[in-house]
């Protein structure tokens, strides 16, 4: 159970650690319906999420032989394709949205640059590490310090902008 009133359901007994659904409190695998389920997912033979539905919006995901996400197909014609280098690092992301196409590049592993469909640079993010741990990012002239947990997930961010600690 989470603090927002939902329960994690693992309805596949052969894969007990794969979350099948996020449903309202009191829901069981037997009583689960689309009306009381906020999130549901299914997995491929390798344990990768192959489809997911969140608030009624579905997406499918495809992976290469090395388990890298290579295609995401969302709703209303949105999709994303991903390309990796020989070491397995993501180097390119191509997004198709209702507003147009965008290309994201990931040079040097510690930055991402977004380009519009016309090739104009729209945004650049730079990331900073210390002893292999992510400690900050720079986006559009603003430096943000990041506090991460043991696995590298961001717990909080702090910047010089008043009231920006999250």
N, C-alpha and C positions, 0 to 999 in steps of 0.2 A: 504494500500500500504506500502511496506517496501522500504528501501533505495537501495535495489539491483535490482529494476525493476520488482518486482512481485506483484501480487494482491491476497489477501486472498479471496477465494470464499466460501460462505456458501450457497450451492444450495438446501438445505433441509429446507423448510419453517417451518416444525414442530420442527426442532432443530436448531434454528438460531445461536446458539453459538458454534456449531460444525463445524470446518473448513472442507469443502469437498475437496478443492483443493488449490494449490498454482500455479498460472498460470502467464504468461507474461502479462505485462500491456496492457490494452485494451480488455482483454478477459472477457466475461460475462459467466454466467451459460449456456446460449443458444449457445455460440460459442466455448465452451471448447472442446478440442480434446486432444488426447495423445501427439500430436505434440507441443502443447503450454502449456502443464501442466507438471510441475516439480515434484509435489507431489499431491497425492490424497489419500483419506482415507474413510472408511466406519465404522459404529459404530453398536454395539449390542444394545439390548433393554435397557440396563442399562447405556448406554453412554460411554462404553469402546471402544477404537479403536479395531476393529476386523480384519481389513485388511488395508494395506497401500502400496502404490507404490511410490518409489522415484527414479527418473531418469530411469524409465523402469524396476526397480527391485522390485518385489512384496514380501510381507511377510504377514503371518497370525498370529494372536495373540489369545490365549485362556485364560480364567479366571476361577477361582473357584467361589463358591457361595458367598464368601466374597469380590469379586472383586479384588483378588490378581492375578497378571499375573502369570500363571503357565506354559505356553508353548509359544514359539516364533518359527515359522517355516519360515526360510528365503529361499534364492535362492541357487541353486547348492548344495543341501544336507546339508546346515547349519541349525542348530536348537539349541535352548536353553530351558532347563527345570528349574523351580524354585520351591523351597520348603520353607515353612514358619513354624514357631513354633506356639504354641497356642495363643501367644499374637499378632500374625500378623507380626512379624519381619522376614525378609528374612534370612534364615540360610544357604542355599545352592543354587548354580547355576551350572548346568552341561551344557557345551557347546560342540557341535559337529561341527567341521570345516573341511575344506579340509586338513588342516595341522595336524589334530588329535583331540583327546578329551581333555578337560580341566575341572577341578573341581574348583569352587570358594567357599570358606567357609567364613562366616561372624560372627565369634565369638565375643561375648561381644558388638555387635552393632557398635563398633567404629574401626573396622579393617576389611580388607578383605585379604584373603590369596589365591593365585592361585597355583594349583598343576597340573603337567602334567599327562597324562594318565598312566604313570608308578608310580605315587604317589610321585614324587619328587617335593618339594616346589620350585616354579619358582619365585614368587614375593610376597611381603607383603606390604600392605599399612596400615598405622595407621592414624586415624583421631582424631583431638582435638577439644573440644567444651568448651565454657565458657558461663555460664548462659543459657545453652540449645542452643547456636548458634555455628555453625561450624566456627572455626577460623583458622584451619590449617590442614595439612596432612604431613606425612612422607612417602617417597617412595624411596627405594634403597639408603638410607643414605642422602637424600636431604630433608630438611624441607622447606615447602612452606606455607606461610601465605595467608589466603583467606579472601577477603572482600566480604560480602554477602549483599543482599538486605533484605527488610522486610519479604519476603517469604522464605528466605534461599537459593535463587539461587546465585551462585558464579558470582560476577561482575568482579573481577580481582584477580590475584594471584601474589605474590611477593616472590622471594627466594634470597638467597645469591649469586646465580650464576649471573655473569655479563650479563646484557642485557636480563634478564629473566622475567621482569615485563610484564604481558600481560593484 
